[in-house]
């Protein structure tokens, strides 16, 4: 771990403390300002000294909530994820203040101060985090804080990582070289690179590597004080944190399919119910306009109904706004249609056409902005789908899935997901599956929120929309 990384991690604690104190003081003076008093006079007595007596201990509690939310992890989150965590942790903080204020009549009387502290804390801390991350990125342009990496493995995974880090230097990884395998010749090469380029990270990107090779690379990295990162193909193993049991005095390790078990499943279902209900109400005007437009277009039915495969391989009745001509589904099995138009996903279980002649005029518009998928909110409310998850699966597609691809059936299909916010139809089927499995193995409430925030951006810009 570089000193600069430790510095940026440590400095956030005092900076957050100052921003929270500043937010609390600003909220106090804002409430007692002439503008606020002209709207609603102050009817309580709260001297500044007494107020600050409450603020300091509450700020310490708030910092503890930030810590529990992962805002002081050594390895930082992406900027969007970090700001989202600030928002959610600050909301939890204001809930803690309300609990404390219940026993303190003076603070409880001023709802304005409470709301102002919450809003200003998000604004000040979020701005501080953005500024510090921008400073961190600016320093990386001068090679300050950059991690110099040698990738071991000229594989598909290694090549994609190389391209990715070259494209996004702001992440802090500079690829110095990429070698095919680890041997004595490679060792000498890495030592030379370390001497002139200060190599400090070895990244193994070869799923087929033997255990002996992994141990040799790990030993070498330890001796040379380098960080060792292992990037394996996601299918052979699971990234879910194992659970340790003891039976008959023997340690037994359980590897869960997904964190979406137990309380994770309960939370996600409650979140889906509340989220779907709110989204149904918000989109009612759009639903009504779409129904009228489809009726005027003389569609056979307003809704397209079909069978889909959901969690555990169980089928369910799926529906959305119709965007294609009648019996459009049958054309995917028509030899003449396939000969004329082909299949953009040929060689995979999927069928896609970029310029699909089966799509109607209204259908083209509602698909462009994903309006056709709004009825899926009802499926979420009914428990057949989730707001976030893998795409809904067609039975004929699932029949052609490889065994590892069927892991996407471990959870409910979703309206949006990592694939939809990472390229939509531009992604290959294998890339979609990789993202879906990553989501299944690494699910968290934060990940759901980030995907939901990114979804409208992906829809509005129409990236990869067919």
N, C-alpha and C positions, 0 to 999 in steps of 0.2 A: 504494500500500500504506500503510495507516494505521500510525502509530507503535505503537498498542496491539497490532496484529497482530504486528509485529516483536518487541515486548516478549515476548509470550506464546510466540513461536517460540524466541527466544534463551534465555529463562529455563528452558526444559525441559532444556537441556544441563547446567547446574550442578545442577538439581534431580534429574535422573536419576542424575547422578554421586553425589550425596549418598545417594539412596535405595539405590543398588547397594552403596555402602560400608556403609551401615546394615544392609542385608540380609546382607552377608558377616560383619560383626561379630556380628550377632544369631545367625547360624548357628553361629559359633565358640563363643559363650557358651552357646548351647543344647546343643551337643554336650558341653561340659564341665560342664554343670549336674548337680546331684546326681540329678535325676530320670532323665536320660539315662544316667548312669553306673550307676544301679541296675539299669537294663534290660540295658545292655551296657557293661562297663568299658572305659575308654580304654586301648589297648595301644600307642599311639604317642606320641612326644614332639614337640609342635609349639608352641613359645612364641608368644605373641601378636605380638611384634615381627617374628619371622620370617614369620608368617602374613600380616601386613599388607604385608610386602615383596612377597608374591605378589599380594595383593589389588589394590593400586593399578594396576600395569600391566595386569592382567587386566580391571579395570574400564574402562580406556581402550580396550582391544580391544572390550569389550562395547558401549561407546558408539559405536564405529565400525560395529558390526553394526547397532545401532539406526539409525544414519544411512543405511546401505545399505537398510534396510527402509522408509525413507521417514518415519521418526518425527520428523524435523526439517524436513520440508517447510514452506515458507512458508505454503502454504494447507493448513490442517488437514483431516484426514479426519473422517468422522462418528465419534461416540463409540464405537459398537460396533466399527467397523473399526479404530479406534485401539487399543482394548484387545486386539483379536485380534492386531494386529501386535506389541503388547508381548509377548503370549504366545509367538508364533512366533519373534520375534527373541530372546527370553530363552532359548527352547529351543535356538536356534542358538548362543547365547552359552555355554550349559552344555556344548554339544558342543565348542566351542573350548577351554573349560576342561579337558575330559577329554583333549583332544589335548595340551594343555600339561602336564597332570598326569601324562601317560604318562612324561614325562621328569623328573618330580618325585615321588619315592617318598612323601614325607611327605603331600602333598595327596591322592595317589592312594589312599593307605591309608584315608582317611576318606570312605567313600561317603555317610555320613550328612550331613557338611558340604556335599558337592556337591549332594545332593538338597535340603537345606534352603536353600542359597543360591538354587537355581533356583526353588523354591516361594516363598520370601520376596521374591525380586526381582520376580516376577510380581505378588505381592500389594502390595508397597510402591510399585513404579513404576506399576502399574495404578491403585491408589488415588490416588496423586499426580496422575496424568493426569485422572482423573475429577473430583477436587476442583478442579483448575485450570480444567477446562472448565466446571464448574458456576459458578465465580467469573466466568469470561468471559461466560457466559450471563446471570448476575445483573447484570453491568455493562451488558449490552445493554438491560436493562429501563429503565436510566437514560440510554439513547441513547449510551452509551460504547462505541465500537467498531462501531457500526452503520454499514453502507454504505447511503447514500441513493441510490436508483436511480430513473432515468427509463427506462421501457420504450418503445422505438420500434417500433410495429407493433401495431395492433388486430386481430390475427390469432388463430387458434385457439391457436397456440403462445404468443403474448403473453398471452392471457387466462388460460391454464392456469398460466403462470409467475406472473402477478399473484395468482391465487387461492392458489397454493402458498406463496409467500412471505408472504402475509397470514396463512395458516394456521399457518406455522411460523416465527415471528419469531426463534426461537432460532438459526436458521441465520445471522443477522446481516445480512439484507437487508431494508430498509424501502422499500417502493414509494411514491415521492412523487407520481408521475404516470405516465400512459400516453398516449402520443400516437400518431396514426395514421401520420404520415410525417415525414421530415426535410426541412425547407425553411427559408427565412429567418424566417418567423413562428415556427417551432418553436425555432430558435436563440435568438431573443429570449426566448421563454418559458422555455427551459432556463436561460438566464443569470439570469432573475428568480428562478427556483426555487433556483439555486445561491446567490444572494445571501441568501435568507431561510431556506433549508432545507439549505444546504451539500451540494448534490448532488455526488457524487463518482464515480458509475458510470452509464454509458450502456449499456443492454442492448438490442441489436438483435434483434428476434424477428419477422422477416419473411423467409421463404425466397425470396420472389420479388423481393427487392431487387436493383437493378442494381449492377455493380461500381463505377460512378461514385458512387452513393449511399454505398456502404460506405467508399470512399476519403474522401468528404466528411465522414462522421461520424467516421472515424478521425482525420482532420486536426483537426477541431473538438475532439475529446476530448483530443488531444495538446496543443493550444494552451491549453485550459482546465484542464489537469492533471487530467483525469478518466480513470478506468479504462474501457476499451472491451471489452465482452463481446458476442460474436456467437453467438446461439442460433438455428441454422437447423434446418429439417426434416431428420431423420436420413437420409432416403432418397436425396436427390440426391448426397451425397458420402460419404466414408468417414472415420471417426475414427481408423482404424488408422495408426500412425506409418509414413510412407513410407520406402522403402529407396532410397538413391541409388547408381546404377551409373554407370560411365563406359565408353562404347563408342565407338570411333573418335574419341576426344577430345571426345565430346559427353556432357553429363550427361543421364542417363535415369532417371526416377523410377518405381519400382515401388510400387504400392499393394496390399499384401497383403489378402486377404479377412478375415483374422483373425490375432491373435497366436498362435492355436492351430496354428501351423506349426512344423516343426523340433522343437526341444527342448520347446516348449510342448505339442505332441502327445504326445511321449514321456512327459513328466511327468504329463499328465492321464490317460494310459492306465495308468501304474503306480499312480497315486492311486486310479483307479477299481477296479483289481483288488484292492488292499489293502482299500479302503473297503467294497467289495461283499462280500468274503469275511468281514470282521468283522461287517457288518450281518446277513448271512445267519445266522451263528452266534448273534448276539444276539437275533434275532427267531424263532429256531426254536420256542420254546414258543408264541408267537402264531400261527405258521404251523400248528402241530399242532391248536391249539384251533379255528382258522378252518376247517380241513379237516373236522374232526368236526362243527362247526356246519352247514356247507354240506351235508355228507352227510345229517345228520338232517333238513335242510329238503327233502331229495329233489330236489336240483338235478340237471339232466340231466348236467352235467359239473362237476367242481370248478373247473376252469380255463376261462376264456373265451379262446378263440384267434381271432386275426384277423390280417389283413395290415396292416402299417403301412409308411409311407414314411420311410426314414432318410436318412443322410448321402449327398449326391450324387444324391438322387432314387431310390436303390435300395430295393427292397421287402425286408422281413424279416418272419418269423413272430413275432408279438407275443402275449404271454399275460399274464393276471393272474387273480386270484380272481374267479369269476363273482359278479356282484351283481345281475343282471337275469334275467328269465324267458327261456326258450328262444326263439331266433330274434328276440330283442328288436331286433336291428340292422335287421331288415326293416321295422319299423314306421315308421322315419324316411322311408320312401318310400311309405307307405300314405296316400292322399288323405283317407280317412275319419278316420284317426288324427290327421293334421295339422289337419284341419278342427275336430276336437273339442278338441285340446290345444295346437295352434299350435307355435311355435318361438321360444324366448327370444332366439335369435341370428338371427332372420329378416333377410335382407339381407346375410348374411355366409356364407362357406363352411362354417360350423359349425352343428351341431344340438345344442341344449341345452334341457332342461326343468327348472325349479326343483323342481316336484313331479311327478317322472316316475313314471307308473303302472307302468312296466315293472320298477321296482326292487323286489326281494324284501325281506322283513323283515330277514333277516341282511344282505342287501346294503346296506340303508339304514345299518346300524350300521357296517359295515366301510368304506363310502364316506365316512361322516362323519369317521372318523379315518384315512382313506387306507390302511387295512389291505389293501384290495383290490390295492394297488400293490406290496405286498411282493415278489411273485414277479419283479418287474422287476429286483430285485437280481441274479437269475440271468442276465437279459439283459445286464446291465452286465458281469458276469463273463465272459460269452461274447463280449463286444465289440460287441454290436448296439446298445447304448445307453450312456449315460454317467450318472453320478450327478447332474450338473448340466448343463442344456441346455434347448433349446426342447421343447415338448410333442411326444409322438409324433403323427405326421400320418396321417390316413385318406386312402387313395388318391382317393376321391371328393371330399374336401375340397381336396386338392392340385390337382386338375384345375381348381378354381375360383379358385385363388390368383392375384392379380395378379402381374405380373413381379417387382416389388420385394419382394413377400411371400415369394417363393420363395427369397430369400436366407437364410431360416431353415434351409434344407436344406444349408447350407455345413458344418454340424457335426452330430455325432450327437445325436439327441433325448435328453432327460434325464428322470430321475424327478422332479426338482424344478428350479426355475429362478426367474428374477426375477419372472415373471408369477405363479407360485404363491405367492411370498412377498410379493406386492404387491396382493393382492386376489382371486386365483384366479378364480372364475367371475364375480365382480363386474365384471371388466374387460371392455371391448369388445375385439373381435378386433383392431382396429387398434392399440389400446394394448398388447395382448399382443405383437404383431409388433414394435412399437417397442422394447419392453423386451428382446425376444429379440435384435434386431439390435444394440441397445446392448451386450448381453452378448457377442455374437459379436465386436464391434469392440473391446471394452474388456476382454476376458478377462484374468484374472490368477489365480494361486493364491489370493491374498487374497480375491478376489471369490467364488471357489468356496467357500471356508471360511465367509465371512460368510453366503452363501445357505444353506449346510448348517446353520449355527447357527440361522438365522431360521426354517427349515422346520418344526421341531417346534412352535414357537410358533404359526405359522400353522395347523398341523394341529390343535393342541389347542383353539385358540379358534375353529377352524372357519370362518374368514373366507371367505365366498364359496364354500363347499363345496356342490356339488350332489349 
